[in-house]
Amino acid sequence: MRYTVLVSREKRLVRLFGSDYSVYVRIARLCLAEKNVSYTLVPVDVFASEGVPRDYLQRHPFARIPAFEHGSFRLYETGAIARYVDEAFEGPDLQPHDPAARARCNQLISIADGYAYRHMVWGVYVERVSKPEDGAETDEAKLAASIAQSQIVLTALCDVMEEGPWMLGDQLTLADIYWAPMVDCFRQAPEGAKLMAAFPKLQSWWQRMAARPSVIGTRPT
Ligand SMILES: N[C@@H](CCC(=O)N[C@@H](CS)C(=O)NCC(=O)O)C(=O)O
């Protein structure tokens, strides 16, 4: 079944609300870049000291980033945004058509959302990299617990992912797009880089992902 409706010719403007430091904003930006969709990134800093702008809650009642807009169509939740961008715009398909491969793609996205983000980004990257940069102390116990959980996550990921070039084989999919920003954060912590070295399949995948213009062009500034 094909879902593509090719609304891209309608020239409705695309806007994404969020900040480039956000893993989830980067996932949405990677989708837009891989589909070659022009968009405007409208700055919203959910961690600003004055809090989230009040009017942003109309776009996202849970005050998370990103939020998305295509003409008058508004959407939040990155999984919904990513699938919409893939299905509504021309460009390479980012989801497999084969039901088993599509299920695998969704499984990898769920693992990233449900298990990787909390530990690999918050427990490892934020504790070891972001907090010290902001003058705060690392919670070593939290970091150690998250490294242990990350080992389970990466083992599960490598059990499921193909040899390459991409996670599901020849087709770059939303699974690759979901994992890239999380892995990019994780590897910046020495403990993360050390753990990744134990997963050569993941390391080679990351080297290929890191060279993609979309990944280079969405690096946080
Ligand atoms: N379920 C949301 C998660 C988005 C999310 O957690 N974004 C983070 C930034 S990477 C955020 O807005 N955090 C603000 C907070 O935790 O208060 C989605 O898929 O879009």
Ligand as a Chemical Component Dictionary entry (heavy atoms), coordinates in Angstrom:
data_LIG
# 
_chem_comp.id                   LIG 
_chem_comp.type                 NON-POLYMER 
_chem_comp.pdbx_formal_charge   0 
_chem_comp.three_letter_code    LIG 
# 
loop_
_chem_comp_atom.comp_id 
_chem_comp_atom.atom_id 
_chem_comp_atom.alt_atom_id 
_chem_comp_atom.type_symbol 
_chem_comp_atom.charge 
_chem_comp_atom.model_Cartn_x 
_chem_comp_atom.model_Cartn_y 
_chem_comp_atom.model_Cartn_z 
_chem_comp_atom.pdbx_ordinal 
LIG N1  N1  N 0 7.267  12.468 22.858 1  
LIG C1  C1  C 0 7.894  13.672 22.380 2  
LIG C2  C2  C 0 9.205  13.869 23.095 3  
LIG C3  C3  C 0 9.883  15.174 22.713 4  
LIG C4  C4  C 0 10.859 15.588 23.804 5  
LIG O1  O1  O 0 10.958 14.995 24.884 6  
LIG N2  N2  N 0 11.609 16.663 23.516 7  
LIG C5  C5  C 0 12.492 17.184 24.526 8  
LIG C6  C6  C 0 13.702 17.834 23.883 9  
LIG S1  S1  S 0 14.729 16.643 23.071 10 
LIG C7  C7  C 0 11.768 18.240 25.327 11 
LIG O2  O2  O 0 10.989 18.994 24.786 12 
LIG N3  N3  N 0 12.011 18.282 26.630 13 
LIG C8  C8  C 0 11.416 19.262 27.477 14 
LIG C9  C9  C 0 11.140 18.735 28.852 15 
LIG O3  O3  O 0 11.463 17.581 29.123 16 
LIG O4  O4  O 0 10.601 19.511 29.643 17 
LIG C10 C10 C 0 8.110  13.570 20.870 18 
LIG O5  O5  O 0 8.200  12.453 20.356 19 
LIG O6  O6  O 0 8.140  14.613 20.206 20 
# 
loop_
_chem_comp_bond.comp_id 
_chem_comp_bond.atom_id_1 
_chem_comp_bond.atom_id_2 
_chem_comp_bond.value_order 
_chem_comp_bond.pdbx_ordinal 
LIG N1  C1  SING 1  
LIG C1  C2  SING 2  
LIG C1  C10 SING 3  
LIG C2  C3  SING 4  
LIG C3  C4  SING 5  
LIG C4  O1  DOUB 6  
LIG C4  N2  SING 7  
LIG N2  C5  SING 8  
LIG C5  C6  SING 9  
LIG C5  C7  SING 10 
LIG C6  S1  SING 11 
LIG C7  O2  DOUB 12 
LIG C7  N3  SING 13 
LIG N3  C8  SING 14 
LIG C8  C9  SING 15 
LIG C9  O3  DOUB 16 
LIG C9  O4  SING 17 
LIG C10 O5  DOUB 18 
LIG C10 O6  SING 19 
# 
